[in-house]
Amino acid sequence: MEAGPDEVRHQVALEFKQEHEQLHAMADRLREQGHEVQALMVQGPTVQTILEQAEKLEAEVIVVGSHGRGRLFDLVVGSVSAGVIRKSPVPVLVVPTR
């Protein structure tokens, strides 16, 4: 069975929905602990989009996940976390995704 464009769109939409639900569940847990949290899923160039949204929301801190692949990987491929850290005017908290 071949995966055609409709199946690919369906799979991408399903994954997006699951990620959206997970993100909002995490935000809900943080709110229950008394934190002010804004959960967003926004498309665009990753580092630039994160920084633009942080500025728009007047964020006091940016929290990003890290896959922890290592310095060589980051050097060759790049790292969203590193890009945000370098360019952010506010503190950045990097959390391991494991």
Backbone hydrogen bonds, N-H to C=O, Kabsch-Sander energy under -0.5 kcal/mol:
donor,donor_aa,acceptor,acceptor_aa,energy
4,G,2,E,-0.8
8,V,4,G,-2.2
9,R,5,P,-2.6
10,H,6,D,-2.3
11,Q,7,E,-2.5
12,V,8,V,-2.6
13,A,9,R,-2.5
14,L,10,H,-2.3
15,E,11,Q,-2.5
16,F,12,V,-2.5
17,K,13,A,-2.3
18,Q,14,L,-2.3
19,E,15,E,-2.6
20,H,16,F,-2.4
21,E,17,K,-2.4
22,Q,18,Q,-2.4
23,L,19,E,-2.6
24,H,20,H,-2.2
25,A,21,E,-2.0
26,M,22,Q,-2.3
27,A,23,L,-2.2
28,D,24,H,-2.4
29,R,25,A,-2.1
30,L,26,M,-2.2
31,R,27,A,-2.5
32,E,28,D,-2.3
33,Q,29,R,-1.0
34,G,31,R,-2.0
35,H,30,L,-2.2
37,V,35,H,-0.7
40,L,38,Q,-0.5
49,T,45,P,-3.1
50,I,46,T,-2.5
51,L,47,V,-2.4
52,E,48,Q,-2.5
53,Q,49,T,-2.5
54,A,50,I,-2.4
55,E,51,L,-2.1
56,K,52,E,-2.5
57,L,53,Q,-2.4
58,E,55,E,-1.0
59,A,54,A,-2.8
62,I,91,P,-2.2
64,V,62,I,-0.5
64,V,93,L,-2.6
66,S,95,V,-2.1
74,D,70,G,-2.1
75,L,71,R,-2.6
76,V,72,L,-2.2
77,V,73,F,-3.4
78,G,73,F,-0.8
78,G,74,D,-0.9
83,G,79,S,-2.3
84,V,80,V,-2.6
85,I,81,S,-2.7
86,R,82,A,-2.5
87,K,83,G,-1.7
88,S,84,V,-2.1
93,L,62,I,-3.2
94,V,92,V,-0.6
95,V,64,V,-3.0
95,V,93,L,-0.6
97,T,66,S,-2.4
